[in-house]
């Protein structure tokens, strides 16, 4: 449909150099969006610049640092004049360890990135969207936000929290033409699931066999949902949770 085009829209993607962030930035750019790619200080944006059309604006910022987030939002508005899309994608999984031995420091670090990062992104971007009377926010939760995940107490807790943040924000801005939705990917091929497979001693073949689709998802399949939620095709979708997991949520 023509309405899934993003021509002229300004899209911020955090965690932009990761697999899902990069795939989402590339797809939204291909559909006409102007991309603002944000990742942590010291990030190498070279690969992203090669895969994303339209000369993306690449910014370094720690999503847990309010001053840095505010500066990135301000830089986006100064450069493009508006913000139409915010994909709060930045996240970390933290250690794989039982709750009883999980360090408070590790727990706080995961919560800071995965929860405070989403909060700060919305805190500083939503006022611009409200003034425009338009905008779409997509927050990255996880299948772990819908069910338990033994050994991943901080990640699991943080992704549940993202759903709560999404619902609160959606209700606050719904009357201003702004939408806030949430995606919940299951196992997606890439660094994170490779690490979890290695640390838990579970083979990719076995884990994939537990998924009704019998395979891991791809970053591009997640990006397709992100781009849809960013588009005018999704104009009546708000405060919703979208599983991208090959049917795993039905049995998880």
Secondary structure by P-SEA (a helix, b strand, c coil): ccccccccbbbbbcccccaaaaaaaaaaaaabbbbbccccccccaaaaaaacccccbbbbbccccaaaaaaaaaaaaaaccccccccccccccccccccccccaaaaaaaaaaaaaaaaaaaaccaaaaaaaccbbbbbbbcccccccccccaaaaaaaaaaaaaaaaaaaacccccbbbbbbbbcccccaaaaaaaaaacccaaaaaaaccccccccaaaaaaaaaaaacccccccccbbbbccccccccc
